[in-house]
Amino acid sequence: MTRMTVNGEGVHYKLDPETPLLWALRDASNLTGTKYGCDSRDCGACTVLVDGRAVLSCAVAIKDLEGAAVTTIEGLSADRSHPVQQAWLAEQVTMCGYCEPGFILAIAALLLAPERAFQAVVPVLIALACVLVVVQPRLSDSLARRGRAPRGHGGPLLYAGVLGAGIYGGYFGAAQGVLLIALLGLLLDDDLQRVNAAKNVLAGLVNLVAAVVFIAVTDVAWEAAGLIALGAVVGGQVGAKIGRRVPAPVLRGLVVLVGVVAIVVLVVD
């Protein structure tokens, strides 16, 4: 018998201790929001929260969860009021819907992650992005010589990268432009000025969605928000005119400089 808490209620599973949590939830608890997908730990459709961490329920046996607190999509909120669910609905993310419970819980886990996790991970991500920005011309040339030049629209890899950058930017925001520049510059067949423009549009969308969520769940310092909005409008107009005239190597250097400054600030703080 394995004891754990599922969605706030104590549960005793009288099952084979090797039973994957996925089947305990679906068959014994009738919590079918947790989906069976690939059975190879790849798709994420079976994701649940275990003690606040995102876990693939197909990959963990109930014997290893004695005393754990498990949250499924049914227990995330009683009325779909969780910020991630609200943002999901507001932006009409839904497609077929099958894998979405796992995605929602994986994103919710980011909101529960301790601050020190981001303090450790974010500078590394920004440093990696800076390196990609620097070496992007050589990487693109190398891919072109091998007949693997970037596609005009970037392909699935770019879509996945932009999704990840959006998740990062919606929660944290620091230097998300550097990350996007690195992704777009490496995976799009276009000049850096146009890549920078696309980056601005994508970052703007991320910030808009994050703003909607924050307005819905917390108090907003509207004076500061207004100043940021004004600065963004002025910066966008000035930057658009100047950015087109700046040589690509100089623009690349400015992007890396912003990234390095962000890393220093994050590490020092």
C-alpha distance (Angstrom), angle and dihedral (degrees) to the residues before:
residue distance angle dihedral
M1 . . .
T2 3.79 . .
R3 3.79 121.4 .
M4 3.79 123.5 -156.5
T5 3.78 141.0 138.4
V6 3.79 116.8 -103.1
N7 3.79 117.8 -169.8
G8 3.80 90.4 -20.7
E9 3.81 96.7 -49.4
G10 3.80 127.1 104.9
V11 3.81 113.2 -114.1
H12 3.82 131.4 -170.5
Y13 3.81 111.4 -160.8
K14 3.82 112.5 -157.2
L15 3.78 91.7 -166.0
D16 3.78 137.9 116.2
P17 3.83 104.2 -69.3
E18 3.81 88.6 -128.9
T19 3.82 91.7 60.5
P20 3.80 110.3 123.8
L21 3.79 112.6 -115.7
L22 3.82 88.4 -121.5
W23 3.81 92.8 67.2
A24 3.78 94.4 40.4
L25 3.79 88.9 56.4
R26 3.79 96.2 43.4
D27 3.82 101.7 37.7
A28 3.80 104.2 28.8
S29 3.82 101.2 30.1
N30 3.82 97.8 29.7
L31 3.80 90.0 -132.3
T32 3.77 95.5 146.8
G33 3.79 95.6 167.0
T34 3.81 85.3 89.0
K35 3.80 101.9 82.6
Y36 3.78 133.8 -146.3
G37 3.78 108.5 -133.9
C38 3.78 129.0 148.4
D39 3.83 103.1 -8.9
S40 3.82 86.5 -144.8
R41 3.81 100.5 88.3
D42 3.80 92.3 -109.0
C43 3.80 112.3 100.8
G44 3.83 102.7 52.1
A45 3.82 94.9 -143.6
C46 3.81 90.3 126.2
T47 3.82 95.5 53.1
V48 3.81 117.2 139.7
L49 3.80 133.6 165.4
V50 3.79 117.2 -101.8
D51 3.80 112.1 -173.0
G52 3.80 87.4 -22.3
R53 3.81 96.0 -50.9
A54 3.80 125.9 112.3
V55 3.81 108.3 -112.3
L56 3.80 132.0 177.7
S57 3.79 101.3 -122.6
C58 3.80 92.2 -157.1
A59 3.81 89.7 61.7
V60 3.81 102.3 50.8
A61 3.81 127.3 69.7
I62 3.79 119.9 -137.6
K63 3.83 89.9 -122.1
D64 3.81 88.0 70.1
L65 3.81 93.2 53.7
E66 3.78 102.3 62.1
G67 3.81 106.7 151.2
A68 3.81 93.5 2.7
A69 3.80 125.1 141.2
V70 3.81 111.3 -127.2
T71 3.80 124.9 -168.0
T72 3.80 122.4 -168.5
I73 3.78 128.4 -173.5
E74 3.81 88.5 -91.4
G75 3.81 90.3 59.2
L76 3.79 99.5 42.1
S77 3.80 89.6 89.3
A78 3.79 133.5 -17.7
D79 3.80 94.9 -134.9
R80 3.82 103.3 27.5
S81 3.78 89.8 -100.6
H82 3.80 96.5 133.7
P83 3.85 109.9 121.4
V84 3.80 92.7 -120.0
Q85 3.80 91.9 51.8
Q86 3.79 91.0 47.0
A87 3.81 92.0 50.5
W88 3.82 90.2 45.5
L89 3.80 90.5 56.0
A90 3.80 95.3 40.7
E91 3.81 92.3 54.2
Q92 3.82 94.1 40.5
V93 3.79 92.6 -128.0
T94 3.79 93.1 160.6
M95 3.79 118.5 117.4
C96 3.82 118.9 156.3
G97 3.80 89.8 -20.8
Y98 3.80 98.5 -141.4
C99 3.79 99.8 113.8
E100 3.79 98.0 28.9
P101 3.84 98.2 96.2
G102 3.80 88.6 61.6
F103 3.79 93.0 46.9
I104 3.80 92.4 48.7
L105 3.80 92.2 50.8
A106 3.81 92.1 46.7
I107 3.81 89.8 54.2
A108 3.81 91.2 44.5
A109 3.80 88.3 55.7
L110 3.81 88.8 61.0
L111 3.79 89.5 59.5
L112 3.80 88.9 54.5
A113 3.80 95.0 46.7
P114 3.82 114.4 115.3
E115 3.78 117.1 -106.7
R116 3.80 91.6 -117.1
A117 3.81 89.6 64.7
F118 3.80 90.8 62.6
Q119 3.80 91.5 41.4
A120 3.80 88.0 60.2
V121 3.80 100.9 37.4
V122 3.81 104.4 38.4
P123 3.85 98.2 62.2
V124 3.80 89.2 50.1
L125 3.82 91.6 51.0
I126 3.80 91.8 49.3
A127 3.82 92.1 47.2
L128 3.81 90.3 51.1
A129 3.80 90.2 49.1
C130 3.82 90.7 51.1
V131 3.80 90.5 52.4
L132 3.82 90.6 50.1
V133 3.81 90.9 50.1
V134 3.82 90.4 53.3
V135 3.80 97.0 45.8
Q136 3.82 96.6 36.1
P137 3.86 95.6 101.3
R138 3.81 92.0 52.6
L139 3.81 92.7 43.9
S140 3.80 91.3 49.9
D141 3.82 91.6 48.7
S142 3.79 90.8 48.4
L143 3.81 92.0 50.3
A144 3.80 90.7 47.7
R145 3.83 91.7 52.9
R146 3.79 89.3 52.4
G147 3.78 92.4 48.9
R148 3.80 92.9 -108.6
A149 3.77 100.1 110.4
P150 3.83 116.0 161.1
R151 3.78 115.4 -87.9
G152 3.77 119.0 -115.4
H153 3.81 92.2 -112.2
G154 3.81 96.9 35.1
G155 3.79 99.0 -121.4
P156 3.83 130.9 -129.1
L157 3.81 94.2 -42.0
L158 3.79 91.4 59.6
Y159 3.80 91.7 45.4
A160 3.81 90.4 53.1
G161 3.80 91.4 46.1
V162 3.80 93.0 49.9
L163 3.83 89.6 49.2
G164 3.80 89.9 52.6
A165 3.81 91.8 46.7
G166 3.80 88.9 49.8
I167 3.80 92.1 52.9
Y168 3.80 90.0 48.0
G169 3.80 93.5 45.1
G170 3.79 94.5 46.7
Y171 3.78 91.3 57.0
F172 3.80 104.1 30.2
G173 3.79 111.9 9.4
A174 3.82 100.4 -172.3
A175 3.82 111.1 136.6
Q176 3.80 93.5 -16.3
G177 3.81 85.3 144.8
V178 3.81 90.1 62.4
L179 3.80 90.5 52.0
L180 3.80 91.8 48.4
I181 3.80 93.0 46.8
A182 3.80 89.4 52.9
L183 3.81 93.1 49.5
L184 3.78 97.1 42.8
G185 3.80 94.6 42.0
L186 3.80 92.1 51.6
L187 3.81 99.3 41.7
L188 3.82 103.4 33.4
D189 3.78 124.9 73.9
D190 3.81 96.5 -136.1
D191 3.81 141.7 100.0
L192 3.79 121.0 -85.5
Q193 3.81 95.0 -110.5
R194 3.82 92.1 58.3
V195 3.81 90.4 42.6
N196 3.80 88.6 53.8
A197 3.80 90.3 52.1
A198 3.81 91.2 50.8
K199 3.79 88.6 48.6
N200 3.78 90.7 55.0
V201 3.80 92.0 51.7
L202 3.81 93.2 48.3
A203 3.80 93.3 45.6
G204 3.80 89.1 48.8
L205 3.79 91.1 53.9
V206 3.80 91.2 49.1
N207 3.79 91.6 50.0
L208 3.81 92.0 46.8
V209 3.80 92.5 53.0
A210 3.81 91.1 45.3
A211 3.80 89.5 50.0
V212 3.81 91.5 53.2
V213 3.80 90.4 51.7
F214 3.81 94.1 46.1
I215 3.82 92.0 47.9
A216 3.80 88.6 52.0
V217 3.80 97.3 48.8
T218 3.81 108.5 28.9
D219 3.79 146.4 21.2
V220 3.80 117.6 -81.3
A221 3.81 127.8 -146.5
W222 3.79 94.1 -133.6
E223 3.80 94.7 -172.6
A224 3.79 91.5 58.5
A225 3.81 91.4 41.9
G226 3.80 90.2 52.7
L227 3.80 92.4 51.2
I228 3.80 91.0 49.4
A229 3.81 90.6 49.8
L230 3.81 91.5 49.6
G231 3.78 91.6 48.1
A232 3.80 90.9 49.1
V233 3.81 91.6 52.7
V234 3.80 93.2 48.9
G235 3.80 92.9 42.4
G236 3.78 91.6 48.7
Q237 3.80 93.0 53.1
V238 3.80 95.2 44.5
G239 3.79 93.9 40.2
A240 3.79 93.2 50.4
K241 3.78 91.6 55.7
I242 3.79 96.2 43.3
G243 3.79 97.8 37.0
R244 3.80 93.4 61.8
R245 3.80 90.6 58.2
V246 3.80 97.9 45.3
P247 3.82 113.5 99.3
A248 3.80 113.6 -114.6
P249 3.85 95.0 -114.4
V250 3.82 90.8 53.0
L251 3.80 92.1 47.3
R252 3.79 89.3 48.1
G253 3.79 89.7 52.0
L254 3.80 91.7 51.0
V255 3.81 90.7 51.7
V256 3.79 91.2 51.5
L257 3.82 90.8 46.5
V258 3.81 90.4 54.9
G259 3.79 89.7 49.1
V260 3.80 93.6 49.9
V261 3.81 91.6 48.5
A262 3.82 89.4 50.6
I263 3.81 91.1 51.0
V264 3.81 92.0 49.8
V265 3.80 92.1 49.0
L266 3.81 92.6 48.3
V267 3.81 94.0 47.0
V268 3.81 95.2 44.8
D269 3.81 93.3 47.1
